[in-house]
Amino acid sequence: MPAMPDRLALRAIRFHGFHGVSRAEARLGRPFEVDVEMAVDAAPAGQSDALRDAVDYAAVARLVLRTAERRRFRLLEALAEALARAVLRGFPVAEVTIRVRKMSPPVAVTMDHASVEVTRRR
C-alpha cells in the first residue's frame, strides 16, 4: 500500500482501565487516554461525502475501547502494540500512531501522566 499523506486523528479517547504492574492497578484501575493517528487516503471521502469511502472514526474508537477492555496489559507498550495491530487489521490505513497515557500513575512523584507512542505500518 503506498504512503498516504492524509491523516485522520482521534484525540483523548478516555476509559477507566486496569492495566499496570501493581495489584492496586489491577484491582482499582486508573483513567487512561488514547490518541489514534492514521495515514489515510481522504480524497475518495472528500469527493463523495459518503461514509462508505471514509475510515469510520466512530468504529475505530469502539475498537480501541474493546481492545483495551478485552484483556489486562501490564505495560503501556503492550497495550499500545495491541491497539496498533487491531487498527491495522480492521481498517484500510497505511500507518497508525497510537499514544497511550496513564493518568496520575501510581509513582512516588507527582506527574500528570505516563505515556508511550508507537507507530506501525503495513
C-alpha positions in Angstrom: 0.0 0.0 0.0 1.6 3.4 -1.0 2.2 6.0 1.6 -0.8 8.2 2.2 -0.3 11.8 3.0 -3.7 12.4 4.7 -4.1 12.0 8.4 -7.2 11.1 10.5 -6.8 11.7 14.2 -8.8 10.8 17.3 -7.7 12.6 20.4 -8.1 11.6 24.1 -10.3 8.5 23.9 -11.0 8.1 27.6 -11.7 5.0 29.6 -11.0 3.5 33.0 -8.6 0.6 32.6 -7.0 -2.0 34.8 -3.6 -2.0 33.1 -0.3 -1.9 35.1 2.2 -3.8 37.1 0.8 -3.3 40.6 -2.0 -5.3 42.2 -3.7 -2.0 43.1 -3.9 -1.0 39.4 -5.4 -4.4 38.6 -8.0 -4.0 41.3 -8.8 -0.3 41.3 -7.7 0.8 37.8 -6.8 4.2 36.5 -8.0 6.6 33.9 -6.4 6.3 30.5 -6.4 8.3 27.3 -5.6 7.1 23.8 -4.8 9.1 20.7 -5.0 7.4 17.3 -3.5 8.9 14.2 -3.9 7.1 10.9 -2.4 7.7 7.4 -5.4 7.5 5.1 -6.4 8.4 1.6 -9.1 11.1 2.3 -9.7 12.0 -1.3 -12.5 9.5 -2.0 -14.5 10.5 1.0 -13.7 14.2 0.4 -15.1 13.9 -3.1 -18.1 11.7 -2.4 -19.1 12.9 1.1 -20.0 9.3 1.8 -19.1 7.3 4.9 -18.6 4.2 2.8 -15.5 5.9 1.3 -14.0 7.0 4.7 -12.4 5.4 7.7 -15.3 5.4 10.2 -13.7 7.0 13.2 -16.5 6.0 15.5 -15.8 2.4 14.6 -12.1 3.0 15.3 -12.9 4.4 18.8 -15.1 1.5 19.6 -12.3 -0.9 18.6 -9.9 0.9 20.9 -12.3 0.5 23.8 -13.0 -3.2 23.1 -9.3 -3.9 22.7 -8.4 -2.1 25.9 -11.2 -3.8 27.9 -10.7 -7.3 26.5 -7.6 -8.1 28.5 -5.3 -6.7 31.1 -1.9 -5.4 30.0 1.0 -4.9 32.4 2.8 -2.4 30.2 1.7 0.6 28.3 3.9 -0.6 25.4 1.9 -3.9 25.2 -1.4 -2.1 25.2 -0.2 0.4 22.5 1.1 -2.5 20.4 -2.3 -4.4 20.6 -4.2 -1.3 19.7 -1.9 -0.6 16.7 -2.3 -4.2 15.4 -6.1 -4.0 15.8 -6.4 -0.8 13.9 -4.2 -2.1 11.0 -6.2 -5.3 10.9 -9.6 -3.6 10.9 -9.2 -0.6 8.7 -7.7 0.4 5.4 -4.9 2.6 6.8 -1.3 2.6 5.7 0.1 3.6 9.1 -1.2 4.1 12.6 0.3 6.0 15.5 -1.0 5.2 19.0 -0.4 7.2 22.1 -1.4 5.7 25.4 -1.5 7.9 28.5 -2.0 6.6 32.0 -3.3 9.5 34.0 -1.9 10.0 37.5 0.3 6.9 37.6 1.0 5.4 41.0 4.5 6.6 41.4 6.4 8.3 44.2 6.4 11.7 42.4 3.6 13.9 41.2 3.0 13.8 37.5 0.1 14.3 35.1 0.6 11.1 33.1 3.0 8.5 31.8 2.7 7.7 28.1 4.1 5.7 25.2 3.8 6.3 21.5 4.2 3.6 18.8 3.9 3.9 15.0 3.2 0.8 12.9 2.9 0.4 9.2 1.6 -2.2 6.8 
